[in-house]
Amino acid sequence: MKKINILIAVFAIVCLILLVTESFAQGGMHWRGSGCWGMGSKYGRMYNPKTVETISGEVIIVDRITPKKGMRYGVHLMVKTEKEEISVHLGPGWYIENQDIRIEPKDKIVVKGSRISFNGKPAIIAAEVMKEDKILKLRDENGFPVWSSCRSRRR
């Protein structure tokens, strides 16, 4: 009887390992780094708390962007303000698409984020987006992404 219980336990563990491995292979689970959207990535280090500003305007375009080679896609906005049309990078698609707040063309929004130069053009890496009375929180005051699973208290 003990032998059968051990075999069942080993079989269950092997099945669990195969299931988890398959989930990672299909990109269904996101682990440390979030497809290079993490703070330690080259792209993540572009966020600079010293260049944070707040803009308001109307969303013209909502689409996908892959900022750097090897990254998973993210959600991107084009926002028309009184002064300019500016690219706004929100974060990884898997995170943004699973939030309660939906941002669509013609929405009036307020964006707080770090102004950067991306591909030679001005852009903002968003820390938060306000639409009506809802706030989509994306990064903390230091630019650390809320979706990161490797948050460290040792900073």
C-alpha positions as CSV (number, residue, x, y, z in Angstrom):
1,M,0.0,0.0,0.0
2,K,2.9,2.4,0.9
3,K,4.4,1.7,-2.5
4,I,1.2,2.7,-4.4
5,N,1.0,6.0,-2.3
6,I,4.6,6.8,-3.1
7,L,4.0,6.2,-6.8
8,I,0.9,8.3,-6.8
9,A,2.8,11.2,-5.1
10,V,5.7,11.0,-7.5
11,F,3.3,10.9,-10.5
12,A,1.5,14.0,-9.1
13,I,4.8,15.9,-8.7
14,V,5.9,15.0,-12.2
15,C,2.6,16.2,-13.6
16,L,2.8,19.4,-11.7
17,I,6.3,20.1,-12.9
18,L,5.2,19.5,-16.5
19,L,2.2,21.7,-16.1
20,V,4.3,24.6,-14.7
21,T,7.0,24.2,-17.4
22,E,4.3,24.3,-20.2
23,S,2.8,27.5,-18.7
24,F,6.2,29.2,-18.8
25,A,6.9,28.0,-22.3
26,Q,3.6,29.5,-23.6
27,G,4.3,32.8,-21.9
28,G,1.3,32.4,-19.6
29,M,3.2,33.0,-16.4
30,H,5.4,36.0,-15.9
31,W,8.3,35.7,-13.6
32,R,11.0,38.1,-12.5
33,G,11.6,40.8,-15.1
34,S,8.2,40.6,-16.8
35,G,9.6,40.1,-20.3
36,C,12.3,42.8,-19.8
37,W,9.8,45.4,-18.5
38,G,11.4,45.3,-15.0
39,M,13.3,48.1,-13.4
40,G,16.7,46.4,-13.9
41,S,16.2,46.1,-17.7
42,K,17.8,48.6,-20.1
43,Y,14.3,49.9,-20.9
44,G,13.3,50.1,-17.2
45,R,16.4,52.2,-16.4
46,M,15.2,54.9,-18.8
47,Y,12.7,56.0,-16.2
48,N,14.1,59.0,-14.4
49,P,12.3,60.4,-11.3
50,K,14.1,63.7,-11.9
51,T,12.2,64.2,-15.2
52,V,8.7,63.4,-13.9
53,E,6.0,65.7,-15.1
54,T,2.2,65.7,-15.5
55,I,0.4,66.2,-18.8
56,S,-3.2,66.2,-19.7
57,G,-4.9,65.6,-23.1
58,E,-6.9,63.4,-25.3
59,V,-6.0,59.9,-26.3
60,I,-5.6,59.7,-30.1
61,I,-4.3,56.1,-30.4
62,V,-4.1,53.0,-28.2
63,D,-1.8,50.3,-29.6
64,R,0.9,47.8,-28.9
65,I,4.6,48.6,-28.7
66,T,7.8,46.5,-28.3
67,P,10.3,49.1,-27.0
68,K,13.4,47.0,-27.2
69,K,14.3,43.8,-29.0
70,G,13.5,40.7,-26.9
71,M,10.7,42.4,-24.8
72,R,7.1,41.3,-24.8
73,Y,4.7,43.8,-26.2
74,G,3.4,46.7,-24.1
75,V,0.5,49.2,-24.3
76,H,1.2,52.5,-25.9
77,L,-0.8,55.7,-26.2
78,M,-0.5,58.7,-28.4
79,V,-1.8,61.7,-26.4
80,K,-2.6,65.2,-27.8
81,T,-2.0,67.9,-25.3
82,E,-2.3,71.7,-25.8
83,K,1.4,71.8,-26.8
84,E,2.2,68.5,-28.5
85,E,1.3,65.0,-29.5
86,I,3.4,62.7,-27.3
87,S,4.0,59.0,-27.0
88,V,3.1,57.5,-23.6
89,H,4.4,54.1,-22.6
90,L,2.2,52.4,-20.0
91,G,3.6,48.9,-19.4
92,P,3.5,45.3,-20.4
93,G,0.4,44.2,-22.2
94,W,-0.4,41.3,-19.9
95,Y,-0.5,43.7,-16.9
96,I,-2.4,46.6,-18.5
97,E,-5.0,44.4,-20.2
98,N,-5.9,42.8,-16.8
99,Q,-6.7,46.1,-15.0
100,D,-10.2,47.4,-14.4
101,I,-9.6,50.8,-16.0
102,R,-9.8,50.8,-19.9
103,I,-8.2,53.6,-21.9
104,E,-9.6,54.2,-25.3
105,P,-9.3,56.8,-28.1
106,K,-11.0,60.1,-27.3
107,D,-10.6,59.6,-23.5
108,K,-9.5,62.6,-21.6
109,I,-6.6,61.6,-19.3
110,V,-3.9,63.0,-17.0
111,V,-0.6,61.2,-17.1
112,K,2.2,61.5,-14.6
113,G,5.5,60.0,-15.7
114,S,9.1,60.4,-16.7
115,R,9.8,62.4,-19.9
116,I,12.4,60.5,-22.0
117,S,13.8,60.5,-25.5
118,F,12.7,57.4,-27.3
119,N,14.0,56.7,-30.8
120,G,14.9,60.4,-31.0
121,K,11.4,61.6,-30.1
122,P,9.9,62.8,-26.8
123,A,8.0,60.2,-24.9
124,I,6.7,59.6,-21.4
125,I,7.0,56.4,-19.4
126,A,3.9,56.6,-17.3
127,A,3.8,56.2,-13.5
128,E,0.1,56.7,-13.3
129,V,-2.8,57.6,-15.6
130,M,-6.0,59.2,-14.3
131,K,-9.2,58.8,-16.3
132,E,-12.3,60.5,-14.7
133,D,-12.1,59.5,-11.1
134,K,-10.0,56.3,-11.6
135,I,-6.2,56.0,-11.3
136,L,-4.2,53.4,-13.1
137,K,-1.0,53.1,-10.9
138,L,2.0,51.8,-12.9
139,R,5.1,52.8,-11.0
140,D,6.1,54.1,-7.6
141,E,7.8,57.5,-7.0
142,N,11.2,55.9,-7.8
143,G,9.9,54.4,-11.1
144,F,9.7,50.8,-9.7
145,P,6.9,48.9,-11.7
146,V,3.9,47.7,-9.7
147,W,3.8,44.6,-11.9
148,S,7.3,43.4,-10.9
149,S,7.4,40.2,-9.0
150,C,10.9,40.8,-7.7
151,R,10.2,43.9,-5.5
152,S,13.0,44.3,-3.0
153,R,12.8,46.0,0.3
154,R,16.6,46.3,0.3
155,R,16.7,49.6,-1.6
